[in-house]
């Protein structure tokens, strides 16, 4: 985890409001790794440092980072009032996780699950323009004009939707497989882009999100990110 202000760490742990936390620190009631700290702006890593208030250690929530290869027909929410299967049915039950963004019900592939709100915000907010790569399967033979239209941009719901990159990967039986990169995941955006050029139904699978790759993870399975993957992701998002 990136280092944050001690005042913020106390507030996030529920030990006090930010204003009260600042007062506790200034009056010498807070220690980090056994050393008294009196500066609210002191930077700490709550996942590694031992933070105590009036001699009692505060408990900080351990951060978890998973990826799931989402199957079709599964809802990308933490719960569903209609009792349909959600992505958390495929996740580690010991960790309190939330999906990072959404994949629509019929889309498969990489979905991140975490309890790290800062990281989820960086991944999903449009201003950070984090690239997502999707594998698209269609029985419509794509031509250069179609691909150029997608690169140039198509109006979807009153806004321009543009493929940052799109390449024809291979032909598989009667299907053509393409890879498309976008930097914003609006609802049904890619499906609407292909409908606009007359392609109708497509198969859609997300294969990467920023530096994180789906790889050979089987559909319906999840796994924790490795320490190297977590470090690389945080550096990519400028969280370290």
Secondary structure, DSSP 8 states (H G I E B T S, - for coil): ---EEHHHHHHHTTSS-HHHHHHHHHTT-EEETTEE---TT-EE-TTTS-EEETTEE-------EEEEEE-TT-BSSS--TT---BGGGGS-TTS--EESS---TT-EEEEEEES-HHHHHHHH-GGG---EEEEEEESS---HHHHHHHHH-EEETTEEE--SEEEEEEEETTEEEEEEEES---TTHHHHHHHHTT----EEEEEEETTEE-TT--TT-EEE--HHHHHHHHHHTT--
